[in-house]
Amino acid sequence: HEQRYRSRIFSSSGSAKLLEGAPHAPDFLDKEKGIIQPELGGLGHLIRNITSPVSSSIFAETYKGALEQALRTTEELGAAMDAQRLSARFASDPISMQLAQVCKVLKLQPQLQLERAAFFTEHFGFDTHTDAIGTVDVKLAEVNAALASFEAELKAQGLWESVTVVTASDFGRTLTSNGQGTDHGWGGNIFVVGGAIKGGRVLGTYPSDLSEGNPLDIGRGRMLPTLPWEAVWSGVLEWFGIEASQMDTVLPNRQNFAASQLIGAAQMFEAGPR
């Protein structure tokens, strides 16, 4: 018998490759306004009449589904999110505003009857071919402040132990300079935070040698990763409630790695989500 949860996906940064493949399309949030409510007037029922017939075109059906979902989300969440007030102060940079919208949705958890939810947020500007140190200092300071506000708000809501933040990037950076900054690399570091995390530790093997020509360097300080993404997601998804029998379906590449290369929930978390 498989445990099933009422779940949804939300994105405050539009559509992204990371969101593809889910059984249901995400609900999209505006980073400033949460849910943008269109002024339909009396057109709502007319739009439903137009979109109700089944089309023979997959493109028309896809568009129709997206439009219908947008209308449902607007009706369900629009006014409710506008009415939410947060106790923590959030800055006006993009990642802070996005996390504030996440907090508003989480505050509506009882109304939405959410048992599991995933939120996609995005912070741009780390492609540091020039001025690497200055750019990273500013961007990471914004991330740090946003997460501090996020933690404070979720503690006020009593949800901090039920939320885990996983950082991700589509590529690392070279350890050597191009003269002004760094170029695209491979391996890198990510962090996972949350109230249930066994924090303050480095999991995986940190390179013993970062000099050029070390065993993990494939040129210009492009470091080979020592752990796969499946290592991180195995632990997070186990904590999230994915059963062992479903893990290889959710992470199809997981079976390509030895158990010693994967991280279990017991290594990462104090307890499961409440």
Secondary structure as the mmCIF struct_conf table of DSSP 4:
data_model
#
loop_
_struct_conf.conf_type_id
_struct_conf.id
_struct_conf.beg_label_comp_id
_struct_conf.beg_label_asym_id
_struct_conf.beg_label_seq_id
_struct_conf.end_label_comp_id
_struct_conf.end_label_asym_id
_struct_conf.end_label_seq_id
STRN STRN1 SER A 7 SER A 11
BEND BEND1 SER A 12 SER A 13
HELX_RH_3T_P HELX_RH_3T_P1 LYS A 17 LEU A 19
TURN_TY1_P TURN_TY1_P1 GLU A 20 GLY A 21
BEND BEND2 PRO A 23 HIS A 24
HELX_LH_PP_P HELX_LH_PP_P1 ALA A 25 PRO A 26
STRN STRN2 ASP A 27 PHE A 28
STRN STRN3 ASP A 30 ASP A 30
TURN_TY1_P TURN_TY1_P2 LYS A 31 LYS A 33
STRN STRN4 GLY A 34 GLY A 34
BEND BEND3 ILE A 35 ILE A 35
TURN_TY1_P TURN_TY1_P3 GLY A 41 GLY A 42
HELX_RH_AL_P HELX_RH_AL_P1 GLY A 44 THR A 51
BEND BEND4 SER A 52 PRO A 53
HELX_LH_PP_P HELX_LH_PP_P2 VAL A 54 SER A 55
BEND BEND5 SER A 56 SER A 56
HELX_RH_AL_P HELX_RH_AL_P2 ILE A 58 ASP A 82
TURN_TY1_P TURN_TY1_P4 ALA A 83 ALA A 83
BEND BEND6 SER A 87 ALA A 88
BEND BEND7 SER A 92 ASP A 93
HELX_RH_AL_P HELX_RH_AL_P3 PRO A 94 LYS A 107
TURN_TY1_P TURN_TY1_P5 LEU A 108 LEU A 108
HELX_RH_AL_P HELX_RH_AL_P4 GLN A 109 LEU A 112
TURN_TY1_P TURN_TY1_P6 GLN A 113 GLN A 113
BEND BEND8 GLU A 115 GLU A 115
STRN STRN5 ARG A 116 PHE A 120
BEND BEND9 HIS A 129 THR A 130
HELX_RH_AL_P HELX_RH_AL_P5 ALA A 132 GLN A 157
TURN_TY1_P TURN_TY1_P7 GLY A 158 GLY A 158
HELX_RH_3T_P HELX_RH_3T_P2 TRP A 160 SER A 162
STRN STRN6 THR A 164 VAL A 166
BEND BEND10 ASP A 170 ASP A 170
STRN STRN7 ARG A 173 ARG A 173
BEND BEND11 LEU A 175 THR A 176
BEND BEND12 GLY A 179 GLY A 181
STRN STRN8 HIS A 184 HIS A 184
BEND BEND13 TRP A 186 TRP A 186
STRN STRN9 VAL A 192 GLY A 194
TURN_TY1_P TURN_TY1_P8 GLY A 195 ALA A 196
STRN STRN10 ILE A 197 ILE A 197
BEND BEND14 GLY A 200 GLY A 200
BEND BEND15 GLY A 204 GLY A 204
BEND BEND16 SER A 208 SER A 208
BEND BEND17 SER A 211 SER A 211
TURN_TY1_P TURN_TY1_P9 GLU A 212 GLY A 213
TURN_TY1_P TURN_TY1_P10 PRO A 215 LEU A 216
STRN STRN11 ASP A 217 ASP A 217
BEND BEND18 ILE A 218 GLY A 219
TURN_TY1_P TURN_TY1_P11 ARG A 220 GLY A 221
STRN STRN12 MET A 223 MET A 223
HELX_LH_PP_P HELX_LH_PP_P3 LEU A 224 PRO A 225
BEND BEND19 THR A 226 LEU A 227
HELX_RH_AL_P HELX_RH_AL_P6 TRP A 229 PHE A 240
TURN_TY1_P TURN_TY1_P12 GLY A 241 GLY A 241
HELX_RH_AL_P HELX_RH_AL_P7 ALA A 244 VAL A 250
BEND BEND20 LEU A 251 LEU A 251
TURN_TY1_P TURN_TY1_P13 PRO A 252 ASN A 253
HELX_RH_3T_P HELX_RH_3T_P3 ARG A 254 ASN A 256
BEND BEND21 PHE A 257 PHE A 257
HELX_RH_3T_P HELX_RH_3T_P4 ALA A 259 GLN A 261
BEND BEND22 LEU A 262 LEU A 262
HELX_RH_AL_P HELX_RH_AL_P8 ALA A 265 MET A 268
STRN STRN13 PHE A 269 PHE A 269
BEND BEND23 GLU A 270 ALA A 271
#
